Amino acid sequence: MYDAAREASVSKTIRVALYETHGNPAEVLRVVEQPWPAHAHGEVVVRMSAAPLNPADINAIEGKYPVRPLLPATPGMEGAGVVVETGSSAGEVAVDDQVILPHNFGTWREACAVKADQLVVAPPEVEPAQAAMLKVNPITAWRMLHDFVPLQRGDWFIQNAANSAAGRAAIQIGSELGFRSVNVVRRAEVTGDLQKDGADVVLLDDDNLRDAVAELTRRAPIRLALNAVGGESALRIAKVLAPEATMVTYGAMSLQPLTIPNGMLIFKNLKFTGFWVNKWYDRASASERAATFAPLFDMAKRGLLRTEIERSYSLAGATAAVQHAMQSRRTGKVVFDLTR
């Protein structure tokens, strides 16, 4: 049993990452000491376990993200920890529960006081670092595979940026649900890793894509595309879609807009829409969130849903961590181990 009183008496302060101005994360981010958090009515204290460094976190520090918190701000869109103190109105949240923090809370800190009804209790069988990364990319993948096209077992979907965290989550979830996937990548060397995740087809993002997809899927209709790149990549995957299909855009890695020929709209009646997980959280009820997390927890417990981690850092190494997270061609996530 975790002794919260003892922890608080031994360590009266915690480390917290924050930035007071927007700019290069390696230059503007700093780590400071703050008092151990005290919970108010309806709140609990969570000792943080892990928090990933997501591209959106980097963008927020740079001032490029659509949501701008008041400064000074603590970054971190997602993270997980253990409840160490509760008040009289904690509801069903109890000491020693592993919990996932609210969206956009600011998780790059060693402990926090947070409203109990905003927490998601995660099974203890899920590794802390994996629990910390369930709230953005797996939720994004799950909702995109369910909310736009009614896929059945054996149906195909196609996606670019398939080696991204969201792309690999879509592969793993789709495989578990019986969906078949065409996965478009920039580097051939990632093919083996994606196949281990359950990818049916992995192809390079080039001008041969349409013919290769037709051959390897035996011209099966593809009614759903997941686009995280935009520009020419989005156009290439749009060209393989069946009439009445839908492309869901959730990222813009190329920084180029979608340019869609008129014929795709007139003759194929393709639909183009977007998904932003922040908006989903704003609209979703507590029961809708729970219903989405439940199968993801089940998959995570069975080892079927897992995000690769390239390296973990302590919060003291925040500068090195953000520099690492900003590198391209990584093989996995950069994560803060907040227990170090």
Summary of the structure (lengths in Angstrom):
residues: 340
radius of gyration: 21.0
end to end distance: 19.2
largest distance: 69.6
contacts: 1148
relative contact order: 0.14
helix: 34%
strand: 24%
